[in-house]
Amino acid sequence: MNYFREYRVVPGVYADFAWPDQKLAVEVHGSAHDAAFFLARGMAEREARRSVVYEEAGWMVRVVTERDLGPDREHTRERLRETLARPEQAALW
């Protein structure tokens, strides 16, 4: 299935990866999301608010981390395929 990079979900909110027909967004959280500098400046709270914005717009958002994209990335890829094929199972992610 085709996806879009930096897709505008709502004004001011862009998904790292998006499948608009399925209303699925994937956000990639790298090491900056755990860095003390960013955490002290409210990154965790901003990300939580973003999740609410996705939900209010009727989108499902999934977060992947560096670990998900490391040696076990095939498992992450398979979870994404399952979510796209069977959205009713997405809650299991």
Phi and psi restraints in degrees (value plus and minus 20) as a CYANA .aco file:
   2 ASN   PHI     -96.6   -56.6
   2 ASN   PSI     125.3   165.3
   3 TYR   PHI    -148.2  -108.2
   3 TYR   PSI     147.5   187.5
   4 PHE   PHI    -140.2  -100.2
   4 PHE   PSI     123.8   163.8
   5 ARG   PHI    -117.1   -77.1
   5 ARG   PSI     121.8   161.8
   6 GLU   PHI      31.7    71.7
   6 GLU   PSI      31.7    71.7
   7 TYR   PHI    -105.4   -65.4
   7 TYR   PSI     112.2   152.2
   8 ARG   PHI     -97.4   -57.4
   8 ARG   PSI      91.3   131.3
   9 VAL   PHI    -103.6   -63.6
   9 VAL   PSI     -71.1   -31.1
  10 VAL   PHI    -163.1  -123.1
  10 VAL   PSI     145.4   185.4
  11 PRO   PHI     -72.6   -32.6
  11 PRO   PSI     105.9   145.9
  12 GLY   PHI      66.0   106.0
  12 GLY   PSI     -24.1    15.9
  13 VAL   PHI    -145.9  -105.9
  13 VAL   PSI      97.2   137.2
  14 TYR   PHI    -139.6   -99.6
  14 TYR   PSI     109.7   149.7
  15 ALA   PHI    -101.4   -61.4
  15 ALA   PSI     121.3   161.3
  16 ASP   PHI     -79.3   -39.3
  16 ASP   PSI     -66.2   -26.2
  17 PHE   PHI    -155.7  -115.7
  17 PHE   PSI     121.4   161.4
  18 ALA   PHI    -164.4  -124.4
  18 ALA   PSI     125.2   165.2
  19 TRP   PHI    -140.7  -100.7
  19 TRP   PSI      67.5   107.5
  20 PRO   PHI     -78.7   -38.7
  20 PRO   PSI     -56.9   -16.9
  21 ASP   PHI     -82.0   -42.0
  21 ASP   PSI     -52.7   -12.7
  22 GLN   PHI    -115.8   -75.8
  22 GLN   PSI     -24.4    15.6
  23 LYS   PHI      32.0    72.0
  23 LYS   PSI      29.8    69.8
  24 LEU   PHI    -137.6   -97.6
  24 LEU   PSI     109.5   149.5
  25 ALA   PHI    -140.8  -100.8
  25 ALA   PSI     122.2   162.2
  26 VAL   PHI    -140.2  -100.2
  26 VAL   PSI     104.6   144.6
  27 GLU   PHI    -125.8   -85.8
  27 GLU   PSI     113.2   153.2
  28 VAL   PHI    -121.7   -81.7
  28 VAL   PSI      99.1   139.1
  29 HIS   PHI    -126.6   -86.6
  29 HIS   PSI      88.6   128.6
  30 GLY   PHI    -108.4   -68.4
  30 GLY   PSI    -185.9  -145.9
  31 SER   PHI     -84.2   -44.2
  31 SER   PSI     -44.0    -4.0
  32 ALA   PHI     -81.8   -41.8
  32 ALA   PSI     -47.3    -7.3
  33 HIS   PHI     -89.6   -49.6
  33 HIS   PSI     -36.2     3.8
  34 ASP   PHI    -128.0   -88.0
  34 ASP   PSI     -23.2    16.8
  35 ALA   PHI     -92.2   -52.2
  35 ALA   PSI     114.9   154.9
  36 ALA   PHI     -75.7   -35.7
  36 ALA   PSI     -58.3   -18.3
  37 PHE   PHI     -76.9   -36.9
  37 PHE   PSI     -68.2   -28.2
  38 PHE   PHI     -96.1   -56.1
  38 PHE   PSI     -56.5   -16.5
  39 LEU   PHI     -82.6   -42.6
  39 LEU   PSI     -58.3   -18.3
  40 ALA   PHI     -86.7   -46.7
  40 ALA   PSI     -39.9     0.1
  41 ARG   PHI    -122.5   -82.5
  41 ARG   PSI      -1.2    38.8
  42 GLY   PHI      65.9   105.9
  42 GLY   PSI      -0.1    39.9
  43 MET   PHI     -80.1   -40.1
  43 MET   PSI     -63.1   -23.1
  44 ALA   PHI     -80.2   -40.2
  44 ALA   PSI     -61.8   -21.8
  45 GLU   PHI     -86.7   -46.7
  45 GLU   PSI     -60.8   -20.8
  46 ARG   PHI     -82.5   -42.5
  46 ARG   PSI     -62.1   -22.1
  47 GLU   PHI     -85.6   -45.6
  47 GLU   PSI     -58.0   -18.0
  48 ALA   PHI     -83.5   -43.5
  48 ALA   PSI     -61.5   -21.5
  49 ARG   PHI     -84.9   -44.9
  49 ARG   PSI     -59.0   -19.0
  50 ARG   PHI     -79.8   -39.8
  50 ARG   PSI     -60.3   -20.3
  51 SER   PHI     -81.6   -41.6
  51 SER   PSI     -59.6   -19.6
  52 VAL   PHI     -85.1   -45.1
  52 VAL   PSI     -60.9   -20.9
  53 VAL   PHI     -80.8   -40.8
  53 VAL   PSI     -64.4   -24.4
  54 TYR   PHI     -78.1   -38.1
  54 TYR   PSI     -68.5   -28.5
  55 GLU   PHI     -81.2   -41.2
  55 GLU   PSI     -64.8   -24.8
  56 GLU   PHI     -84.3   -44.3
  56 GLU   PSI     -47.5    -7.5
  57 ALA   PHI    -105.7   -65.7
  57 ALA   PSI     -18.7    21.3
  58 GLY   PHI      64.5   104.5
  58 GLY   PSI      -4.6    35.4
  59 TRP   PHI    -119.4   -79.4
  59 TRP   PSI     131.1   171.1
  60 MET   PHI    -121.3   -81.3
  60 MET   PSI     112.8   152.8
  61 VAL   PHI    -140.6  -100.6
  61 VAL   PSI     116.2   156.2
  62 ARG   PHI    -142.5  -102.5
  62 ARG   PSI     121.1   161.1
  63 VAL   PHI    -129.8   -89.8
  63 VAL   PSI     112.1   152.1
  64 VAL   PHI    -137.9   -97.9
  64 VAL   PSI     128.1   168.1
  65 THR   PHI    -135.7   -95.7
  65 THR   PSI     156.0   196.0
  66 GLU   PHI     -75.8   -35.8
  66 GLU   PSI     -58.9   -18.9
  67 ARG   PHI     -81.8   -41.8
  67 ARG   PSI     -59.9   -19.9
  68 ASP   PHI     -85.9   -45.9
  68 ASP   PSI     -44.1    -4.1
  69 LEU   PHI    -122.4   -82.4
  69 LEU   PSI     -13.0    27.0
  70 GLY   PHI    -107.3   -67.3
  70 GLY   PSI    -160.0  -120.0
  71 PRO   PHI     -78.6   -38.6
  71 PRO   PSI     -46.9    -6.9
  72 ASP   PHI    -116.0   -76.0
  72 ASP   PSI       2.0    42.0
  73 ARG   PHI     -83.0   -43.0
  73 ARG   PSI     -44.9    -4.9
  74 GLU   PHI     -83.7   -43.7
  74 GLU   PSI     -55.8   -15.8
  75 HIS   PHI     -84.1   -44.1
  75 HIS   PSI     -62.3   -22.3
  76 THR   PHI     -83.0   -43.0
  76 THR   PSI     -63.4   -23.4
  77 ARG   PHI     -79.8   -39.8
  77 ARG   PSI     -62.3   -22.3
  78 GLU   PHI     -86.8   -46.8
  78 GLU   PSI     -60.2   -20.2
  79 ARG   PHI     -81.3   -41.3
  79 ARG   PSI     -59.7   -19.7
  80 LEU   PHI     -85.9   -45.9
  80 LEU   PSI     -63.9   -23.9
  81 ARG   PHI     -78.7   -38.7
  81 ARG   PSI     -63.9   -23.9
  82 GLU   PHI     -82.3   -42.3
  82 GLU   PSI     -62.2   -22.2
  83 THR   PHI     -82.6   -42.6
  83 THR   PSI     -60.8   -20.8
  84 LEU   PHI     -89.7   -49.7
  84 LEU   PSI     -57.2   -17.2
  85 ALA   PHI     -98.1   -58.1
  85 ALA   PSI     -54.0   -14.0
  86 ARG   PHI    -156.8  -116.8
  86 ARG   PSI      59.1    99.1
  87 PRO   PHI     -77.3   -37.3
  87 PRO   PSI     -47.7    -7.7
  88 GLU   PHI     -85.5   -45.5
  88 GLU   PSI     -39.1     0.9
  89 GLN   PHI    -111.2   -71.2
  89 GLN   PSI     -21.6    18.4
  90 ALA   PHI     -80.2   -40.2
  90 ALA   PSI     -48.3    -8.3
  91 ALA   PHI     -83.4   -43.4
  91 ALA   PSI     -38.9     1.1
  92 LEU   PHI     -96.8   -56.8
  92 LEU   PSI     -31.3     8.7
